[in-house]
């Protein structure tokens, strides 16, 4: 709902009513619809910046994590990303779908890339808890459901004009 202070002239709010108000989001610092030949490089840079931000927010600075764009054929069918990690070496690689294989507009695609980065980092966070479980298709579906909801909640919190983020709680600070 558009809230307007009383006494605001109609000519100031009319454009917002006609064209809609601008949505401030995490992908707005990237140009709208760059040339196709530049999209992969811009998306790669965007994904790397989001990885650094979310890695810090989630307290994963002791991990060496990288992100790269991947063609759809390099990912499992019906997915837009994945993560492979080595817990002992504390290294991980996140792959996100290359813009050439997305079938959506530029800004929603960037939001989806950020969602994928957060989603895969949550898998990494949960790995120690889930590593001893007997894996089945049912519990994989439950894990995906949970990770999707956590990712969505974190992104909504990050986009809200709330108090500044607090440092993550670590095992040593929780004692």
N, C-alpha and C positions, 0 to 999 in steps of 0.2 A: 504494500500500500504506500502510495506517495504521500508523505506528510509535508505540508507547506505551512510556514508561519503565517498567522493571520495578517492581513494587510499586504501580502505579497502581490504585486501586479500580475494579472493574468498573462500578459505577454512574456513574463519570465518563466512561467511554468508550462505554457502551451507547447513549446518544443519537446519537453520531457514527456508530456502526455501523448503527443503525436508519434514521436520517434522512440519512446521508451528511454528510461534513464540508463546511463552507462553502468555496467556491472564491473565492479572492481574485483579482479581475481588474480591468481598467481601467474597467469599466462599473459597478462597485459603488457609486460615489458618487452615483448617480442613483437616485431612488425606483423601487420596483418597480411596474410597470404603472400609470402615472398615468391619470387620466381621458382618454378619447379626444380631447376638445377641447383638451387641454393637450399632447398628445404631440408635435405638430410643433414647438411652441416649445421644449419641453425637448430634443428631439432636435437642433434647430438650435443651441441653447446648448452642448450636449454636443459636437457636431461642431466648433464654433468653438473650444472649449477644447482638444480633441484636435489640431486644426489648429495652434494656437499652440504646443503642446508638441512635436509632431512637426516643425514648421517649424524650431524651435530645435534640436532633436536632429539634424536633417539639414543644418543650416547654411544654411538658406534665408532668413535674416532680411533679406537685401537685396531680397527679393521682396515685393510687395504681393499677398498671396494671401487670398482670401475663400472661404467655403463657404456653400452654401445647400441647403435641401431642395427636391427637384423631384419632381413627379408622374411616374409611370411613362411616361406619354405624351410627356413631354419628354426622355426618355432613349432610347437605342437599345434595341430589343427584347432581352430576356434580359440586360440589364445593370442594375447598381444604382448606377452613378455614372459620371462623366466629368470631364475637366479640359480647359479651353481656356486658352491662355496667349499672351502677347505677349512674346517674348524680348527685344526691344529696349526695351520699356517696363518689363520685369520685373514684369508683372502676370499674375495667374492667377485663374480662378474654378473651384472644384470644386463639382460638383453631386452630392449623395447622394440616394438614394431616400427619399421622404417616408414616415414611419411608416404613413400611411394605406394605402400600397400594399405594405407588407411583409406577408408571410404567415408570421410567426414570432413567438415570444414576445418580450417587451420586452427582457430582458437579452441574449439572443443577437442581437437586432436591433441593440442599441447596440454590441456587439462587432463586428458586421458593418459598421456605420457607421464605426467607428474603422479597421477593416481597409481600407475603401474610401478613407478619407482618406490613409492611409499608401500604399496602392497608387497613387493618383493623384499623390502627391508623388514617388514613385519614377519615374513616367513623366516628370515634370518634370525630375528629375535626369538622366535618360537622354536627354532631348531633344537636347542638343548632339551626343551620340554618334550618334544615329539619324537626324538631320535630313538627312544627305546620302545615305542609303540609298535605293535603289529600293524602294518599299513594295509588298509583295505580301501576299496573304492568309496565305501560309505564314509569312513572317517576322513578321507581326502576331500570329499564334498563338504563335510562339516567344517574342515579346516579352511577351505576356500570361502565358505559362507562367512565364517568368523573374521578371516583376514580382510574380506571385502568390507564388512561393516566397521571394523577398526580403522581401516584406511579412510573410509568415507568420513567417519567421526573426526579423525585427526585433521583431515583437510578442511572440514567445516570449521573446526576450532581455529585452525591457522588463519582462515579467512575472516573470522569474526573480529570486530574491534574490541577485543578483550584486553585484559592486563597483559603486560609483557611476559613472554614465556619464561618459566622457571627452568633451571638446569635439571636434567634428568636425574632420577634417583638411581644410584648405583648400588650394587651389593654392599660395598663398604660404607656408603652413607646411610643405608637403611638400618644399620645396626644400632 
